[in-house]
Amino acid sequence: MRRRWLLAALVLALAAWLVSVGLVVAAARADRAGPADAIVVLGAAQYNGQPSPVLRARLDHAAALWRRGVAPVIIATGGLGERDTVSEAEAARRYLAQLGVPDSALLVEGTGRSSVPSLRAAARRVRSRGGNRVVLVSDGFHLARLVVIARRLGLEPLASPAPGSPIRRSLRRELGYILAESVKVPVAFLVTRSS
């Protein structure tokens, strides 16, 4: 009897994990950008104020969405890394300004060093402006978890993967991130508290 319960639990856990993998892959490939109150760009590495290729791809995509009129503002997120003097968000703001996005359309949230605090800070900014609907821009593998977190924080998220990301161009590299995220998505659902 005990063996049957153990086998059933294992089958159920495997099925749940496969569903999670499917959700991560689906979110990674579907661009759901639409009219919103803000575009929220999740941070990534920067080097002495210069965005990494991954962050540049996210910012290029956010700027393109802004030019299309998807939202009036872009919120750049990402805090200071170890030994950094410039936050990811500030590096992002500078880069977006070089792309022609005016200061009036740029908000910086450089307090968070991971997804939850970054999204929590962005959510406060969006709500302080009377909004609720956001377009989340990041690498595709990241978006399923970001949508879960944003919903837990009371936002109405629309996911939009950065098509030019160097991670997306390498199936092997992306697969590792997808598998990791397939575990992180259910954890985010269980542990993220609403604001």
C-alpha positions in Angstrom: 0.0 0.0 0.0 2.8 2.4 0.9 4.5 1.7 -2.4 1.4 2.6 -4.3 1.1 5.9 -2.5 4.7 6.7 -3.1 4.4 5.8 -6.8 1.2 8.0 -7.1 3.0 10.9 -5.4 6.0 10.6 -7.8 3.7 10.4 -10.8 1.8 13.5 -9.6 5.0 15.4 -8.9 6.3 14.5 -12.4 3.0 15.6 -14.0 3.1 18.9 -12.1 6.7 19.5 -13.2 5.9 18.8 -16.8 3.0 21.2 -16.7 5.3 23.8 -15.2 7.8 23.2 -18.0 5.0 23.7 -20.5 4.0 27.0 -18.9 7.5 28.3 -19.0 8.0 27.4 -22.6 4.6 28.8 -23.6 5.4 32.1 -21.8 8.8 32.2 -23.4 7.4 32.1 -26.9 4.2 34.2 -26.7 4.3 38.0 -26.9 1.2 39.3 -25.1 2.1 43.0 -25.1 -0.8 45.3 -25.3 -2.0 48.7 -24.0 -0.7 49.2 -20.4 0.1 51.7 -17.8 3.8 50.9 -17.8 6.5 48.8 -19.3 8.5 47.1 -16.6 12.0 45.9 -17.7 13.6 43.4 -15.4 17.3 44.1 -14.8 20.2 42.0 -15.8 24.0 42.4 -15.6 25.7 45.7 -16.4 29.4 46.5 -16.5 30.5 49.9 -15.3 27.3 51.4 -16.4 27.2 49.6 -19.7 24.3 47.1 -20.1 25.3 43.5 -20.8 24.0 42.0 -24.1 21.1 40.4 -22.3 20.1 43.7 -20.7 20.5 45.5 -24.0 18.2 43.1 -25.7 15.5 43.7 -23.0 16.0 47.5 -23.2 15.9 47.5 -27.1 12.6 45.6 -26.9 11.1 47.9 -24.2 12.0 51.0 -26.3 10.4 49.5 -29.3 7.2 48.8 -27.3 7.3 52.3 -26.0 7.7 53.8 -29.5 4.6 51.7 -30.5 2.6 53.5 -27.8 2.1 50.4 -25.7 2.6 52.4 -22.4 3.5 56.0 -21.5 6.4 55.0 -19.3 9.2 52.5 -18.9 10.2 51.4 -15.4 13.8 50.1 -15.3 14.5 47.8 -12.4 17.6 46.2 -10.9 19.8 47.1 -8.0 23.5 47.3 -7.3 25.5 44.2 -7.7 28.5 43.4 -5.5 31.2 46.0 -6.1 29.0 48.0 -8.6 28.8 51.7 -8.5 25.9 51.9 -10.9 22.6 50.0 -10.5 21.2 47.9 -13.3 18.2 50.3 -13.4 20.4 53.4 -13.7 22.5 51.7 -16.5 19.2 50.9 -18.2 17.9 54.5 -17.8 21.1 55.8 -19.5 20.9 53.3 -22.3 17.2 54.1 -22.9 17.9 57.8 -23.0 20.6 57.1 -25.7 17.8 55.4 -27.7 15.7 58.5 -27.5 13.3 57.7 -24.7 12.8 61.1 -22.9 13.4 61.4 -19.1 9.7 62.1 -18.7 9.0 58.5 -19.9 11.7 56.8 -17.7 11.3 55.7 -14.1 14.1 54.0 -12.2 13.6 51.4 -9.5 17.1 50.4 -8.4 16.3 48.9 -5.0 15.7 45.3 -5.8 18.4 42.8 -6.4 16.0 40.0 -7.5 12.7 39.6 -9.2 10.3 39.9 -6.2 11.7 43.1 -4.7 12.1 44.7 -8.1 8.5 43.9 -9.1 7.3 45.0 -5.7 9.0 48.4 -6.1 7.7 48.7 -9.7 4.2 47.8 -8.5 4.2 50.6 -6.0 5.3 53.0 -8.8 2.6 51.9 -11.1 -0.1 52.1 -8.5 1.1 55.6 -7.3 0.4 56.7 -10.9 -3.1 55.3 -10.7 -2.3 52.2 -12.9 -2.4 48.5 -12.6 -1.7 47.0 -16.0 2.0 46.4 -16.9 3.9 44.8 -19.8 6.8 42.8 -18.3 9.9 42.6 -20.5 12.6 40.1 -19.8 14.0 37.0 -21.3 11.3 34.5 -22.3 12.3 31.8 -19.9 11.8 34.3 -17.0 8.3 35.5 -17.9 6.1 32.7 -16.5 7.5 33.3 -13.0 7.3 37.1 -13.4 3.6 36.9 -14.3 2.9 34.8 -11.2 4.8 37.3 -9.0 3.1 40.3 -10.6 -0.3 38.8 -10.1 0.5 38.0 -6.5 1.4 41.7 -6.1 -1.9 42.8 -7.5 -0.8 43.8 -11.0 -2.4 42.8 -14.3 0.7 41.6 -16.2 1.2 41.1 -19.9 4.4 39.3 -20.8 6.6 40.3 -23.7 9.9 38.4 -24.2 13.0 40.2 -25.6 13.4 38.6 -29.1 17.0 39.6 -29.5 18.3 38.0 -26.3 21.6 36.1 -26.7 20.2 33.5 -24.4 17.3 32.8 -26.8 19.7 32.3 -29.7 21.3 29.3 -27.9 18.9 26.5 -27.4 21.2 24.6 -25.1 21.7 27.7 -22.9 18.1 28.5 -22.9 17.1 25.0 -22.0 19.0 25.2 -18.7 17.2 28.4 -17.8 13.8 26.8 -18.7 14.4 23.8 -16.5 15.5 26.0 -13.6 12.4 28.2 -14.0 10.1 25.2 -14.2 11.0 24.6 -10.5 11.0 28.3 -9.6 7.4 29.0 -10.9 5.5 26.9 -8.4 7.8 28.1 -5.6 7.0 31.7 -6.6 3.3 30.9 -6.5 3.6 29.4 -3.0 5.9 31.9 -1.3 5.3 35.3 -2.9 3.1 37.4 -0.6 0.7 40.0 -1.9 1.6 43.6 -1.1 
